[in-house]
Amino acid sequence: MEAPEIQAFTQAVIKDVCKPRRHMLRTTFDKIFLEQQARNINSMNAYLVGVQAFFYGMKVMPISAVSPGYYLTPLASDLQEQHRDWYADFSVYQRDRQKFQQTMSSLFLRAKTWQDLRDMLPEHVIRPILPEIAALQGVHRLRPDLDTAINDQQTLHWEPRSMVMYQQISSLVNLYKGYALL
């Protein structure tokens, strides 16, 4: 397998795993933003938090990025606690996504075929993400997925390093996939 194929697969898995949580965070952010915007009709689509940064979309921007002539209104005081809670959750999400990126990239680089990638991940994660994987749906696994191998202590099918790497993120993957049920 080529590195670009593995990178595309890694991004597709991460996007699919993180999608429900990102949607929840986006919904919360939009609610705070709309409440703020309703109070400040003449402000731009951003709001000031503290004196060093402002939020534009779901991105933190340095105050120096404000174009001359624009006026940013401070976040309403009754929304500040909601915003702090949202930002704490968003920061955790960003750290988790980075952890997924690092671990999955390293883990998937060990794959030699699409079948190896399919066999690594449990069915609820591997959903048909790419055409190559979709073509393997219904094909029997050649070995148990890493989650099953870890839980059943089956060390014959996977190298120990792969099992340790997946074990570091397996509970997070399951948590993020569970957000889709909320």
BELJO-V32588 format. One record per run of one state. SS is the DSSP state (h for helix, s for strand, l for the rest). FROM is the first residue (numbers start at 1). TO is the last residue. If there is no record, write none. Layout:
BEGIN
((SS & FROM & TO) (SS & FROM & TO))
END
This chain:
BEGIN
((l & 1 & 2) (h & 3 & 39) (l & 40 & 45) (s & 46 & 49) (l & 50 & 52) (s & 53 & 56) (l & 57 & 58) (s & 59 & 62) (h & 63 & 65) (l & 66 & 73) (s & 74 & 74) (l & 75 & 76) (h & 77 & 108) (l & 109 & 113) (h & 114 & 120) (l & 121 & 122) (h & 123 & 126) (l & 127 & 130) (h & 131 & 134) (l & 135 & 145) (h & 146 & 151) (l & 152 & 159) (h & 160 & 181) (l & 182 & 182))
END
